[in-house]
Amino acid sequence: MWKVSTGKGVKIAVLDTGIDTSTSSLQGQLLTGDIPKGVTYGATKDYDGHGTSMAELIAGTGRGGGIKGLAPGAKIIPIRVALSTLKDTAEFKRSPSPADAIRAAADTDAQIINMSFGSFVPDDEEKAAVKYAASKGKLLIAGAGNGGGSDNEDFLGYPAAYPEVVGVGAADESGAVGEFSQSGDFISLAAPGLDVPVWCDNTFQRYCKNRGTSQASAIASAAAALVWSAHPEWTANQVLRVLIDTAARDWPKNTPSKYLGYGLIRPSANLLKGKGDPGPADVNPITNEKTPAGAAGATPSTSVPASSQPPKSTSGGETSAAGSSSEPSDGNTLWVVLGAVAAAAVIGGGGFAVLRARRNG
């Protein structure tokens, strides 16, 4: 796929715990000058490693043995969000709220806004900020939440559950949905989210395998960047429509799964095979509602158009994603990410239909 598109020309706002600027894999990848003035606090300081991990999964270069992301040609605009994991009261108060962060990101040149965080409680200000960002032509992508298989299984995860946001579930290398992955009608797509390497903590000394819809959201954002870079004239609606059209699934597209939505991302179906109909530029493919004309397209890119490719889906267990975070620096753990996508892409249909029926029944 990288012979066709690396995500070059696409900017992604990563709203998270902040992004550490010293990690080797992100050197030259962070657009710190693009951070809006009102939300600069903590943007380049990651208090637990989560935001840096998401940025690397999206656009890491692999330098120094770090993670090479799925869209290494894309650039990241870091924005910290005041999340409950931030225990320092003074820092929490100075960090922007999710609503403020989303509005700020909407006013940047970022085409994609990745939100690997969530809550089970909707917020009016956050909802209004999401609508504002969507009106600016942004593609909003968020992790669905990790409350599956618990007392919170039937709760909606926000911001993923807002109609304007693409809610992403997590699947393993076989295409099976992780048992922790939130379920519901708000799930739009799925991506690898089990045994994915992330920084173990904010010392940035080593990677650990972890699981979560956060990772799935980041990888979905990277996939969107690959497609958008190859088709810079498209709008967010068209990029999303092609991701939906080309997603791997064993069920009718008009009846999305409550666990995996329209299926698992596979940008190569578009990038390498030219599949996927972009359709109208001003119609949201999920809500079928009209959106403002002139939705933002990508910056001119040297990438060449073509096709897309992710994984197929099943629905039930959680195993591993493949690979190890201890591979040589030139190969990196990118192959943990890409390997999961490629492995899931070849899964057949029978087992999936059975598992989905059992879990959805």
C-alpha positions in Angstrom: 0.0 0.0 0.0 2.8 2.4 0.8 3.9 2.4 -2.9 0.5 4.0 -3.5 -0.1 6.1 -0.3 1.6 6.8 3.0 -0.8 9.4 4.1 1.3 12.3 2.9 -0.5 15.6 2.9 -3.0 14.6 5.5 -3.1 16.2 9.0 -4.6 14.4 11.9 -5.5 16.1 15.2 -4.8 13.6 18.0 -6.9 14.5 21.1 -5.5 12.6 24.0 -3.2 12.7 27.0 -0.6 14.8 25.2 2.2 13.6 22.9 5.8 13.4 23.9 8.0 15.3 21.4 11.2 13.4 22.3 10.3 9.9 21.1 12.4 9.0 18.1 9.5 7.6 16.0 7.7 11.0 16.1 10.6 13.2 15.2 9.4 15.5 12.4 5.9 14.1 12.7 4.3 16.6 15.1 3.0 19.9 13.9 3.4 21.8 17.2 3.2 25.1 15.4 -0.4 24.2 14.4 -1.6 23.8 17.9 -4.3 26.4 18.5 -3.2 29.0 21.2 -6.1 28.2 23.5 -5.2 24.5 23.9 -1.4 24.5 24.0 -1.1 23.5 27.6 0.2 20.0 28.0 0.0 19.2 24.3 3.6 18.2 24.0 3.9 16.5 27.4 2.3 13.1 27.8 1.5 12.2 31.4 1.0 8.5 30.8 2.1 7.5 27.3 -1.3 6.9 25.8 -1.4 9.8 23.4 2.1 9.2 22.2 1.2 5.6 21.5 -1.8 6.6 19.5 0.3 9.1 17.5 2.9 6.5 16.7 0.3 3.9 15.6 -1.0 6.5 13.2 2.1 8.2 11.9 5.2 6.9 13.6 8.3 6.6 11.3 9.9 3.7 13.1 13.1 5.5 13.8 15.2 4.3 16.7 13.3 1.1 17.0 10.0 2.8 17.6 6.6 1.9 16.1 6.1 2.6 12.5 2.5 3.6 12.0 0.1 2.7 9.3 0.3 6.2 7.8 3.9 7.3 8.3 3.5 10.1 5.7 0.8 11.8 7.7 1.4 14.6 10.2 0.0 14.9 13.7 -1.4 18.0 15.5 -1.2 17.1 19.3 -3.9 18.4 21.6 -4.2 17.3 25.3 -7.6 16.7 26.7 -8.5 16.9 30.4 -9.3 13.2 31.1 -10.0 11.4 34.4 -6.6 9.6 34.1 -4.9 13.0 34.8 -4.6 13.0 38.5 -2.7 16.2 38.9 -5.4 18.6 39.8 -3.5 21.7 38.7 -2.7 20.2 35.3 -6.3 18.9 34.9 -7.7 22.4 35.4 -5.3 23.9 32.8 -5.9 21.2 30.2 -8.7 21.8 27.8 -12.0 20.0 28.1 -13.0 17.5 25.4 -15.4 20.1 24.0 -12.8 22.8 23.9 -10.3 20.4 22.3 -12.7 19.3 19.6 -13.6 22.9 18.7 -9.9 23.9 18.6 -9.1 20.9 16.4 -12.0 21.9 14.1 -10.4 25.3 13.5 -7.1 23.8 12.4 -6.1 22.4 9.0 -6.5 18.8 10.3 -8.8 16.7 8.1 -9.1 13.9 10.7 -9.8 14.2 14.4 -8.8 11.1 16.4 -10.4 10.7 19.8 -9.1 7.6 21.6 -11.1 8.4 24.8 -14.6 8.2 25.9 -17.3 8.4 28.6 -20.7 6.7 29.1 -22.3 10.1 29.7 -23.2 12.5 26.8 -22.3 16.2 27.3 -24.1 19.0 25.6 -21.0 21.1 25.1 -19.1 18.1 23.6 -22.1 17.3 21.4 -22.2 20.9 20.1 -18.4 20.8 19.5 -18.7 17.6 17.5 -21.4 19.2 15.3 -19.2 22.2 14.8 -16.3 20.1 13.7 -18.5 18.1 11.4 -19.8 21.3 9.8 -16.1 22.2 9.1 -15.7 19.0 7.0 -13.7 17.0 9.6 -13.7 13.3 9.7 -14.2 12.5 13.4 -13.1 9.0 14.6 -13.3 7.7 18.2 -12.9 4.5 20.1 -16.2 2.8 20.9 -15.2 2.0 24.5 -13.9 -0.9 26.5 -16.9 -1.8 28.6 -18.0 -4.8 26.6 -18.7 -8.0 28.6 -19.3 -6.0 31.8 -22.1 -4.2 33.5 -21.5 -1.3 31.1 -21.9 -3.5 28.0 -25.1 -1.8 26.9 -24.0 1.7 27.6 -23.2 4.1 24.8 -19.7 5.4 24.5 -19.2 9.1 23.8 -18.0 10.9 21.7 -18.2 7.7 19.6 -22.0 7.5 19.9 -22.6 11.0 18.5 -24.1 10.6 15.0 -21.3 12.7 13.4 -18.6 10.5 14.8 -17.2 7.2 13.5 -17.3 4.8 16.4 -14.6 2.1 16.1 -14.7 -1.4 17.7 -11.6 -3.6 18.3 -10.9 -6.9 16.6 -8.1 -9.5 16.9 -5.9 -10.9 14.1 -8.5 -13.5 13.2 -11.1 -10.8 12.8 -12.9 -11.6 16.1 -14.3 -8.7 18.1 -12.6 -8.3 21.5 -14.9 -9.2 24.3 -14.1 -5.9 26.0 -15.1 -3.9 22.9 -18.3 -1.9 23.4 -21.2 -3.0 21.3 -24.2 -1.1 20.0 -25.8 0.6 17.0 -23.2 3.4 17.1 -20.4 1.1 16.0 -19.5 2.1 12.5 -16.2 0.2 11.7 -13.7 -2.0 13.4 -9.9 -2.2 13.3 -7.1 -4.2 15.0 -7.1 -3.5 18.8 -5.7 -6.6 20.6 -2.0 -7.2 21.4 -1.1 -3.9 19.8 2.2 -2.4 21.1 2.0 0.8 23.1 4.3 2.6 25.5 4.2 0.9 28.9 4.2 4.3 30.7 5.4 7.9 30.5 9.1 7.0 30.9 9.0 5.9 27.2 11.6 3.1 27.9 9.8 0.1 26.4 6.6 -1.0 24.6 4.0 -3.4 26.0 1.3 -5.3 24.2 -2.1 -3.9 25.1 -5.7 -4.0 23.9 -8.4 -1.4 23.5 -10.6 0.5 21.1 -8.2 3.4 21.5 -5.7 1.5 19.3 -8.5 0.5 16.9 -9.5 4.2 16.6 -5.9 5.2 15.9 -5.5 2.5 13.2 -8.8 3.5 11.6 -7.7 7.1 11.5 -4.5 6.1 9.8 -6.4 4.0 7.2 -8.6 7.0 6.5 -5.4 9.1 6.0 -4.1 6.6 3.4 -7.3 6.8 1.4 -7.6 10.6 1.7 -4.0 11.2 0.7 -4.6 9.1 -2.5 -7.8 11.1 -3.2 -7.1 14.7 -1.9 -10.1 16.0 -3.8 -12.6 13.9 -1.7 -14.5 15.1 1.3 -14.8 13.4 4.7 -18.1 11.9 3.6 -16.5 10.3 0.5 -13.5 8.9 2.4 -15.8 7.4 5.0 -18.1 6.0 2.4 -15.2 4.2 0.7 -14.0 2.8 4.0 -17.5 1.4 4.6 -17.8 0.1 1.1 -14.5 -1.8 1.2 -14.8 -3.0 4.8 -14.5 -6.8 5.3 -17.8 -8.3 6.5 -19.9 -11.5 6.2 -23.3 -9.7 6.5 -25.3 -7.3 4.4 -23.9 -3.8 4.4 -27.4 -2.4 5.1 -27.6 -4.3 8.4 -24.4 -3.4 10.3 -23.2 -5.6 13.1 -23.6 -4.2 16.7 -20.0 -5.4 17.3 -18.1 -4.6 14.2 -20.4 -2.1 12.4 -19.9 -2.2 8.6 -16.9 -4.4 9.0 -13.1 -4.2 9.4 -11.1 -1.5 7.7 -9.1 -2.5 4.7 -7.7 0.5 2.8 -5.9 -1.6 0.3 -9.2 -2.6 -1.3 -9.3 1.0 -2.5 -5.6 1.8 -2.8 -4.6 -1.4 -4.7 -7.8 -2.4 -6.4 -9.7 0.8 -6.8 -12.7 -0.5 -5.0 -15.2 1.7 -3.2 -17.7 4.3 -4.5 -17.0 7.7 -3.0 -20.6 8.8 -3.8 -21.9 12.3 -3.1 -19.5 14.8 -1.5 -22.1 16.3 0.8 -24.0 13.3 2.2 -22.9 11.5 5.3 -22.9 7.8 4.4 -24.0 6.7 7.9 -26.8 9.2 8.7 -27.6 9.9 5.0 -28.0 13.5 6.0 -26.8 16.5 3.9 -23.7 18.1 5.2 -22.3 21.6 4.4 -20.9 21.7 0.9 -17.2 22.4 0.5 -16.2 20.0 3.2 -12.4 20.0 3.6 -10.3 17.9 1.4 -6.7 16.8 1.9 -3.7 19.0 1.0 -2.2 18.1 -2.4 -0.2 15.0 -2.0 2.4 13.2 -3.9 0.7 9.9 -3.2 -0.9 8.2 -6.2 -4.6 7.1 -6.0 -5.6 3.5 -6.0 -7.1 1.2 -3.3 -7.5 -0.1 0.3 -7.2 -3.2 2.5 -8.0 -4.3 6.1 -9.2 -7.4 7.9 -12.2 -9.6 7.9 -14.4 -10.1 10.9 -15.6 -12.6 13.3 -17.1 -11.8 16.6 -16.4 -13.3 19.9 -13.0 -13.8 21.3 -9.8 -12.0 22.0 -6.6 -13.5 21.0 -3.5 -11.8 19.7 -2.6 -9.4 16.9 0.7 -11.0 15.8 4.2 -9.9 16.0 6.4 -8.6 18.8 7.5 -5.2 19.9 11.1 -6.4 20.0 11.7 -6.6 16.2 14.7 -4.9 14.6 14.4 -1.1 14.2 14.1 -1.2 10.5 11.2 -3.6 10.5 9.7 -2.3 13.7 6.4 -3.2 15.2 4.6 -1.7 12.2 4.2 -5.3 11.2 2.3 -6.0 14.4 -0.2 -3.5 13.1 -0.1 -4.4 9.4 0.2 -8.1 10.1 -3.1 -8.0 12.1 -4.8 -6.2 9.2 -3.5 -8.6 6.6 -4.2 -11.7 8.6 -7.7 -10.7 9.3 -8.2 -9.9 5.6 -8.0 -13.6 4.6 -10.4 -15.0 7.1 -13.3 -16.9 5.5 -16.9 -16.3 6.2 -18.4 -19.4 7.8 -17.1 -19.0 11.4 -17.9 -15.3 11.4 -21.5 -15.8 10.6 -21.9 -18.3 13.4 -20.1 -16.2 16.1 -22.0 -13.1 15.1 -25.3 -14.9 15.3 -24.5 -16.3 18.7 -23.4 -12.9 20.1 -26.1 -10.8 18.5 -28.8 -13.3 19.2 
